[in-house]
Amino acid sequence: MPRLHPVFILCLLCAASLDARTWTDNQGRSLEADYVSATPAEITLRRGSDGRTFTLPLASLSSADRTFVAEQLAPVAANFSELNTLLGLELLADSTLWDDEPALAARRLRLPLEGKTDRFEGYRAYPRTPLSMLGAESHMISLQAADGRITALTIQFTNRGDYSVFSHRDPQWPTTKQEIQDFEQALKKDFETITAALTAKLGEPKREIALGGLDPGRRSLRWESGAHALIANYDEAQMVSLKIRPVDRAANARLADDQVRRMFKERITRRPNGDVILDQIPMVNQGPKGYCVPATFERYLRYAGIPADMYELAASGGTQFGGGSNFSTMTRGLDRFVRRQGRRLEQISLKLTVTAIARYIDEGRPVIWGLYSTEPFNALADANTEARKDHSTLAPAKPVLTPAELAEFKPTPETAHACLIIGYNRATGEIAVSDSWGPRFRERWVPATVAQKITQDEYWVLAW
């Protein structure tokens, strides 16, 4: 969002909306715009003709306007706890969430760390017992931040992945007509309950239209409370959620191909021990459900600067009850979404060797990999990663498995899974994988010869 010098006024004179206020700077020049929000140092205004927002230093305004802003801030400062009470969360420590340190906000909300890189930071909780919020039961709460600033808080209510009736059932198990009707009724009830609670406190909502979104038929309603936009989403037959975002959030600018290439190349880490690794990918914890495919794609898309949410991606791909998802159905919906963002997905064919993987890692591109995540494979990944921890400067010993040991690794259909391939080491013949299971699974190393034994031969990348 632009930050302008006081001379901005000469450039911003425009037709006023009916509710606009006339603002005057300390040089006597004026414009008409809507008041959006303010802090003790800055004010955000919205121009009525095109909805564009501007953040300006309060010191640039006239004394009368500064007094007006102080009057707006006074009740907000005194009553910010009302939003906390409404949500049943310790969300705000003052009038705005967006200038808080992410870790401190997460501590108030009792959200454990999901993952942290130089740029991305996330916190997420799946309460064992759903939390009562706005009169409905919430199954997941997450806080996301980028570049040290909080970007969104998401609350999931009834949804296919976390719905208790199906949470421990095999996704392939057929659902009855009555179960489906009960689920759809639960969705409708949740949406009606939370929207009624928000309307009673914050007034009538506006319709929210997400340009370039996954599902243009989604029903979304928006309320504003100070600097916070509260957006309730209802995906019929899929989920109900509430997102809290900055009221003046700007749309993400699309990056040209050469910008994406340069950004990816700058994120490659080359370690003294020969590891070539992409270690700045945001973590997402898919939780106790089969959301490995949408969670993995969320991580990749956010890494590329494309906003994404695994629940929304799962809804787009028609996830099964209990969270079952697969590449063929998921990627059809995802590719349409990604193309609206100026990018596209590409399915690639390769033999799972260090040389083949290096081609993509050396470009800064992770590879989404479909595999069979068997117990022997995970035990080896954990043990091998632990064994190489003391080899940060010298190349770790090359893992050598006998033919008999390799024979233990076999594909098991019920363990079908998706993760990211994020690195390689030529000297040791290893590849690095990252699973969407939380911080402990951010980076694990396995011999490529083992990975070949349990691959589904399903590989996807973001195309230039």
C-alpha positions as CSV (number, residue, x, y, z in Angstrom):
1,M,0.0,0.0,0.0
2,P,1.5,3.4,-1.0
3,R,2.9,5.7,1.7
4,L,2.8,9.2,0.4
5,H,4.3,12.6,1.2
6,P,1.9,15.5,2.1
7,V,2.0,16.7,-1.5
8,F,-0.2,13.7,-2.2
9,I,-3.3,15.9,-2.1
10,L,-2.7,17.6,-5.4
11,C,-2.7,14.1,-7.0
12,L,-5.7,12.6,-5.2
13,L,-8.5,15.1,-5.7
14,C,-11.4,13.0,-6.8
15,A,-15.2,12.7,-6.6
16,A,-16.3,12.0,-3.1
17,S,-18.5,9.2,-1.9
18,L,-21.6,10.2,0.0
19,D,-20.0,9.3,3.4
20,A,-16.6,10.9,2.6
21,R,-15.0,13.5,4.8
22,T,-13.0,16.5,3.7
23,W,-9.4,16.3,4.9
24,T,-7.0,19.2,5.0
25,D,-3.2,19.0,5.2
26,N,-1.0,21.4,7.2
27,Q,-0.4,23.4,4.0
28,G,-4.2,24.1,3.5
29,R,-4.8,21.7,0.7
30,S,-7.9,19.4,0.9
31,L,-9.4,16.2,-0.5
32,E,-12.4,14.1,0.2
33,A,-12.0,10.5,1.3
34,D,-13.4,7.9,3.7
35,Y,-11.7,7.3,7.1
36,V,-10.6,3.6,7.3
37,S,-8.4,3.3,10.3
38,A,-5.6,5.0,12.2
39,T,-2.8,4.4,14.7
40,P,-1.2,7.1,16.9
41,A,1.2,7.8,14.1
42,E,-0.6,7.1,10.8
43,I,-4.0,7.2,9.2
44,T,-5.5,5.2,6.3
45,L,-8.0,6.7,3.9
46,R,-10.0,5.2,1.1
47,R,-10.7,7.1,-2.1
48,G,-14.3,6.7,-3.1
49,S,-13.9,6.6,-6.9
50,D,-11.8,3.5,-7.1
51,G,-11.6,2.2,-3.5
52,R,-7.8,2.7,-3.4
53,T,-6.4,3.2,0.1
54,F,-3.5,5.4,1.3
55,T,-1.6,5.5,4.5
56,L,-0.3,8.9,5.6
57,P,1.5,10.4,8.6
58,L,-0.9,12.0,11.0
59,A,1.6,14.9,11.3
60,S,0.8,15.9,7.7
61,L,-2.9,16.7,8.6
62,S,-4.4,19.8,10.0
63,S,-5.0,20.3,13.7
64,A,-8.7,19.8,13.3
65,D,-8.2,16.5,11.4
66,R,-5.8,15.2,14.0
67,T,-8.3,16.0,16.7
68,F,-11.0,14.1,14.7
69,V,-8.7,11.0,14.4
70,A,-7.9,11.2,18.2
71,E,-11.7,11.1,18.8
72,Q,-12.0,8.0,16.6
73,L,-9.1,6.3,18.3
74,A,-10.3,6.9,21.9
75,P,-13.3,4.5,21.8
76,V,-11.4,2.0,19.8
77,A,-8.6,2.0,22.4
78,A,-11.1,1.7,25.2
79,N,-13.3,-1.0,23.6
80,F,-10.9,-3.3,21.6
81,S,-11.7,-6.0,24.1
82,E,-15.2,-6.1,22.7
83,L,-13.9,-8.0,19.6
84,N,-12.1,-10.4,21.9
85,T,-15.3,-11.0,23.8
86,L,-17.2,-11.5,20.6
87,L,-14.8,-14.1,19.3
88,G,-14.0,-15.7,22.6
89,L,-10.3,-15.2,21.9
90,E,-7.5,-13.1,23.3
91,L,-7.0,-11.7,19.8
92,L,-6.1,-8.0,20.4
93,A,-3.8,-6.4,22.9
94,D,-4.7,-2.9,21.6
95,S,-6.6,-1.4,18.8
96,T,-4.9,-3.4,16.0
97,L,-3.5,-6.8,15.5
98,W,-1.3,-5.9,12.5
99,D,1.5,-4.2,14.3
100,D,1.9,-7.0,16.9
101,E,4.9,-9.4,16.9
102,P,3.6,-12.7,15.5
103,A,5.1,-14.8,18.3
104,L,3.5,-12.6,21.0
105,A,0.0,-12.7,19.3
106,A,0.4,-16.5,19.0
107,R,1.2,-16.8,22.6
108,R,-1.9,-14.9,23.6
109,L,-3.9,-17.2,21.4
110,R,-2.1,-20.3,22.7
111,L,-1.1,-21.4,19.2
112,P,2.0,-23.6,18.8
113,L,4.6,-22.8,16.2
114,E,3.9,-24.4,12.9
115,G,7.1,-23.3,11.2
116,K,9.4,-20.3,10.7
117,T,11.8,-19.3,8.0
118,D,13.6,-16.0,7.3
119,R,10.4,-14.7,5.6
120,F,7.4,-16.9,6.6
121,E,6.1,-17.6,10.1
122,G,3.0,-19.7,11.1
123,Y,1.2,-20.9,14.2
124,R,-1.6,-23.4,14.2
125,A,-3.7,-25.4,16.7
126,Y,-6.1,-28.3,16.2
127,P,-7.9,-28.4,19.6
128,R,-8.7,-31.9,20.8
129,T,-12.1,-30.6,21.9
130,P,-13.6,-28.1,19.5
131,L,-13.7,-24.5,20.8
132,S,-17.0,-22.7,21.1
133,M,-16.7,-19.5,19.0
134,L,-19.5,-17.2,17.8
135,G,-22.0,-20.0,18.9
136,A,-20.4,-22.7,16.7
137,E,-17.6,-25.2,17.2
138,S,-14.1,-24.3,15.7
139,H,-11.8,-27.2,14.7
140,M,-8.7,-25.2,13.7
141,I,-7.1,-21.8,14.3
142,S,-4.1,-20.5,12.5
143,L,-2.0,-17.3,12.4
144,Q,0.2,-16.5,9.4
145,A,2.9,-13.8,9.1
146,A,5.3,-12.8,6.4
147,D,8.3,-10.5,6.7
148,G,7.6,-10.1,10.4
149,R,4.0,-8.8,10.0
150,I,0.8,-10.8,10.7
151,T,-1.2,-11.3,7.5
152,A,-4.2,-13.3,8.6
153,L,-6.0,-15.3,11.3
154,T,-8.1,-18.2,10.1
155,I,-10.8,-20.1,12.0
156,Q,-12.2,-23.3,10.6
157,F,-15.7,-24.5,11.6
158,T,-17.4,-27.5,10.1
159,N,-15.5,-28.9,7.2
160,R,-15.0,-32.2,5.4
161,G,-11.5,-32.8,6.7
162,D,-12.1,-32.3,10.4
163,Y,-15.8,-33.4,10.7
164,S,-15.9,-35.7,13.6
165,V,-18.1,-38.4,12.0
166,F,-15.5,-39.0,9.3
167,S,-12.2,-38.0,11.1
168,H,-11.1,-41.6,11.8
169,R,-12.8,-43.3,8.9
170,D,-11.1,-44.6,5.8
171,P,-11.9,-41.9,3.1
172,Q,-12.7,-44.8,0.7
173,W,-15.5,-46.0,3.0
174,P,-18.9,-45.0,1.5
175,T,-21.0,-42.4,3.2
176,T,-24.7,-42.7,3.6
177,K,-27.3,-40.3,2.3
178,Q,-28.2,-39.4,5.9
179,E,-24.6,-38.7,6.9
180,I,-24.3,-36.3,3.9
181,Q,-27.5,-34.6,4.8
182,D,-26.4,-34.2,8.4
183,F,-23.1,-32.7,7.3
184,E,-24.7,-30.2,4.9
185,Q,-27.1,-29.2,7.7
186,A,-24.2,-28.7,10.0
187,L,-22.5,-26.4,7.5
188,K,-25.7,-24.4,7.0
189,K,-26.2,-24.1,10.8
190,D,-22.6,-23.0,11.4
191,F,-22.8,-20.3,8.8
192,E,-26.1,-18.9,9.9
193,T,-25.0,-19.0,13.6
194,I,-21.7,-17.1,13.1
195,T,-23.0,-14.6,10.7
196,A,-25.9,-13.8,13.0
197,A,-23.5,-13.3,15.9
198,L,-21.3,-11.0,13.8
199,T,-24.2,-9.0,12.4
200,A,-25.7,-8.5,15.9
201,K,-22.5,-6.9,17.1
202,L,-20.9,-5.3,13.9
203,G,-24.0,-4.5,11.8
204,E,-25.0,-5.7,8.4
205,P,-22.3,-7.3,6.2
206,K,-21.2,-6.6,2.7
207,R,-20.7,-9.3,0.0
208,E,-17.1,-10.2,-0.5
209,I,-15.9,-11.2,-3.9
210,A,-12.4,-12.8,-4.2
211,L,-11.1,-11.9,-7.6
212,G,-9.1,-14.8,-9.1
213,G,-10.3,-17.1,-6.3
214,L,-10.8,-20.8,-6.4
215,D,-14.6,-20.9,-6.4
216,P,-16.6,-17.9,-7.8
217,G,-19.7,-19.5,-6.4
218,R,-18.5,-19.3,-2.8
219,R,-20.7,-17.2,-0.5
220,S,-18.6,-14.7,1.5
221,L,-19.8,-11.9,3.8
222,R,-17.6,-9.2,5.2
223,W,-17.7,-7.1,8.4
224,E,-15.2,-4.5,9.5
225,S,-14.1,-3.7,13.0
226,G,-11.5,-1.0,13.2
227,A,-8.4,-2.1,11.2
228,H,-9.8,-5.7,10.9
229,A,-11.9,-7.2,8.1
230,L,-13.8,-10.3,9.2
231,I,-14.8,-12.5,6.3
232,A,-17.1,-15.5,6.7
233,N,-16.9,-18.1,3.9
234,Y,-19.5,-20.8,3.1
235,D,-18.4,-23.4,0.5
236,E,-21.5,-25.5,0.0
237,A,-20.9,-29.2,0.7
238,Q,-17.3,-28.4,1.8
239,M,-16.6,-26.0,4.7
240,V,-17.4,-22.9,6.8
241,S,-14.6,-20.6,7.8
242,L,-13.8,-17.1,9.2
243,K,-10.8,-15.1,8.1
244,I,-9.6,-12.0,9.8
245,R,-7.4,-9.8,7.6
246,P,-6.2,-6.1,7.4
247,V,-9.1,-4.0,6.3
248,D,-6.9,-2.3,3.8
249,R,-5.0,-5.3,2.4
250,A,-3.7,-4.7,-1.1
251,A,-3.9,-7.3,-3.8
252,N,-0.8,-9.3,-4.5
253,A,1.1,-8.0,-7.5
254,R,1.8,-10.7,-10.2
255,L,5.4,-11.4,-10.8
256,A,6.9,-11.8,-14.3
257,D,8.7,-15.0,-15.1
258,D,12.1,-13.5,-14.8
259,Q,11.2,-12.1,-11.4
260,V,10.1,-15.5,-10.2
261,R,13.2,-17.2,-11.5
262,R,15.4,-14.6,-9.8
263,M,13.4,-14.9,-6.5
264,F,13.7,-18.7,-6.6
265,K,17.5,-18.7,-7.4
266,E,18.1,-16.3,-4.5
267,R,16.6,-18.8,-2.0
268,I,19.0,-21.7,-2.7
269,T,21.2,-22.6,0.2
270,R,24.5,-24.4,-0.5
271,R,26.1,-25.8,2.6
272,P,29.8,-26.7,3.1
273,N,28.9,-30.4,3.4
274,G,27.5,-30.5,-0.2
275,D,23.8,-30.1,0.7
276,V,21.9,-28.0,-1.8
277,I,18.7,-27.1,-0.1
278,L,15.6,-24.9,-0.4
279,D,15.1,-24.2,3.3
280,Q,12.8,-21.2,3.2
281,I,9.6,-22.9,2.3
282,P,6.7,-22.1,4.7
283,M,5.5,-25.0,6.8
284,V,1.9,-26.1,7.0
285,N,0.7,-28.7,9.5
286,Q,-2.1,-30.7,7.7
287,G,-3.4,-32.0,11.0
288,P,-5.0,-35.4,11.7
289,K,-6.6,-35.7,8.2
290,G,-5.7,-36.7,4.7
291,Y,-4.8,-33.2,3.4
292,C,-1.3,-33.9,2.3
293,V,-2.0,-32.9,-1.3
294,P,-3.6,-29.5,-0.6
295,A,-1.2,-28.7,2.3
296,T,1.8,-29.4,0.1
297,F,0.4,-27.3,-2.8
298,E,-0.4,-24.5,-0.3
299,R,3.3,-24.4,0.8
300,Y,4.6,-24.4,-2.8
301,L,2.2,-21.6,-3.9
302,R,2.9,-19.4,-0.9
303,Y,6.6,-19.9,-1.5
304,A,6.0,-18.5,-5.0
305,G,4.1,-15.5,-3.7
306,I,0.6,-16.8,-4.5
307,P,-1.8,-16.7,-1.5
308,A,-3.3,-20.1,-0.7
309,D,-5.1,-22.0,2.0
310,M,-5.1,-25.8,2.2
311,Y,-8.8,-25.9,3.2
312,E,-9.8,-23.8,0.2
313,L,-7.6,-25.9,-2.1
314,A,-9.1,-29.1,-0.8
315,A,-12.6,-27.6,-1.4
316,S,-11.7,-26.7,-4.9
317,G,-10.4,-30.3,-5.6
318,G,-13.5,-31.9,-4.2
319,T,-11.8,-33.6,-1.2
320,Q,-13.5,-36.6,0.2
321,F,-15.0,-36.9,3.7
322,G,-12.2,-37.3,6.2
323,G,-9.8,-35.4,4.0
324,G,-8.9,-37.9,1.4
325,S,-7.5,-36.2,-1.7
326,N,-5.6,-37.2,-4.8
327,F,-3.5,-35.6,-7.5
328,S,-5.8,-36.1,-10.5
329,T,-8.8,-34.4,-9.0
330,M,-6.9,-31.8,-7.0
331,T,-4.7,-30.6,-9.8
332,R,-7.6,-29.9,-12.2
333,G,-9.0,-27.3,-9.9
334,L,-5.7,-26.0,-8.8
335,D,-4.4,-25.4,-12.2
336,R,-7.3,-23.2,-13.0
337,F,-6.6,-21.2,-9.9
338,V,-2.8,-21.0,-10.5
339,R,-3.4,-19.8,-14.1
340,R,-5.5,-16.9,-12.8
341,Q,-2.4,-15.9,-10.8
342,G,-0.3,-15.8,-14.0
343,R,1.5,-19.1,-13.4
344,R,0.7,-22.8,-14.3
345,L,1.3,-26.2,-12.9
346,E,3.4,-28.8,-14.8
347,Q,3.5,-32.5,-14.3
348,I,6.9,-33.8,-15.1
349,S,8.4,-37.2,-15.8
350,L,11.7,-38.2,-14.3
351,K,13.7,-41.0,-12.8
352,L,14.1,-40.3,-9.1
353,T,17.8,-39.8,-9.0
354,V,20.0,-37.0,-7.5
355,T,20.9,-35.8,-11.0
356,A,17.3,-35.5,-12.1
357,I,16.2,-33.7,-8.9
358,A,19.2,-31.3,-9.1
359,R,17.9,-29.8,-12.4
360,Y,14.9,-28.4,-10.5
361,I,16.6,-27.6,-7.1
362,D,19.3,-25.7,-8.9
363,E,16.6,-23.5,-10.4
364,G,15.2,-23.0,-6.9
365,R,12.1,-25.0,-7.7
366,P,10.8,-27.6,-5.2
367,V,9.2,-30.8,-6.6
368,I,5.9,-32.0,-5.3
369,W,6.3,-35.8,-5.0
370,G,3.7,-38.5,-4.7
371,L,5.0,-41.5,-2.7
372,Y,4.1,-44.3,-0.3
373,S,5.0,-43.0,3.1
374,T,5.5,-46.4,4.7
375,E,6.7,-47.1,8.3
376,P,10.1,-48.4,7.2
377,F,10.7,-45.3,5.0
378,N,9.8,-42.9,7.8
379,A,12.0,-44.8,10.3
380,L,14.9,-44.6,7.9
381,A,14.3,-40.9,7.2
382,D,14.3,-40.1,10.9
383,A,17.4,-42.2,11.6
384,N,19.4,-41.0,8.6
385,T,18.6,-37.3,9.3
386,E,19.6,-37.7,12.9
387,A,22.9,-39.4,12.0
388,R,24.0,-36.6,9.6
389,K,23.3,-33.7,12.1
390,D,27.0,-33.5,13.1
391,H,28.1,-33.2,9.5
392,S,27.4,-29.5,8.9
393,T,30.8,-28.8,7.4
394,L,32.0,-32.2,6.1
395,A,30.0,-34.4,3.8
396,P,28.1,-37.0,5.8
397,A,28.9,-40.7,5.3
398,K,27.2,-42.1,2.2
399,P,24.3,-44.3,3.3
400,V,24.9,-47.8,2.0
401,L,22.1,-50.3,2.0
402,T,22.4,-54.0,1.1
403,P,20.0,-55.5,-1.5
404,A,18.2,-57.2,1.4
405,E,17.7,-54.0,3.2
406,L,16.5,-52.2,0.1
407,A,14.0,-55.1,-0.5
408,E,12.3,-54.0,2.8
409,F,11.0,-50.8,1.1
410,K,7.9,-51.6,-0.9
411,P,4.9,-49.5,-2.1
412,T,1.8,-49.8,0.2
413,P,-1.3,-48.3,-1.4
414,E,-2.9,-47.3,1.9
415,T,0.1,-45.1,2.7
416,A,-0.2,-42.9,-0.4
417,H,1.1,-39.4,0.5
418,A,2.5,-36.2,-1.0
419,C,5.5,-34.2,0.1
420,L,8.1,-31.8,-1.2
421,I,11.5,-32.7,-2.5
422,I,13.6,-29.7,-1.4
423,G,17.3,-30.7,-1.8
424,Y,20.0,-33.1,-2.8
425,N,23.6,-34.0,-2.0
426,R,25.6,-35.5,-4.9
427,A,28.4,-36.9,-2.7
428,T,26.0,-39.0,-0.6
429,G,23.3,-39.8,-3.2
430,E,20.6,-38.3,-0.9
431,I,17.6,-36.2,-1.5
432,A,15.9,-34.0,1.1
433,V,12.1,-34.2,1.6
434,S,9.7,-32.0,3.6
435,D,6.3,-33.3,4.9
436,S,3.4,-31.0,5.9
437,W,3.4,-32.3,9.5
438,G,4.9,-29.5,11.4
439,P,8.4,-28.2,12.3
440,R,10.0,-31.6,13.0
441,F,9.4,-32.7,9.4
442,R,10.7,-29.5,7.7
443,E,13.8,-31.3,6.4
444,R,14.6,-35.0,6.3
445,W,17.3,-36.8,4.2
446,V,16.9,-40.2,2.5
447,P,19.0,-42.1,0.0
448,A,17.6,-41.7,-3.5
449,T,17.8,-45.5,-4.0
450,V,15.3,-45.9,-1.2
451,A,13.0,-43.2,-2.6
452,Q,12.9,-45.0,-5.9
453,K,11.4,-48.0,-4.1
454,I,8.3,-46.2,-2.8
455,T,7.6,-43.6,-5.4
456,Q,4.2,-43.2,-7.1
457,D,6.0,-41.6,-10.0
458,E,3.9,-38.5,-9.6
459,Y,5.9,-35.2,-9.8
460,W,4.7,-31.6,-10.1
461,V,6.4,-28.3,-10.3
462,L,5.4,-24.7,-10.9
463,A,6.1,-23.9,-14.5
464,W,7.7,-20.6,-15.7
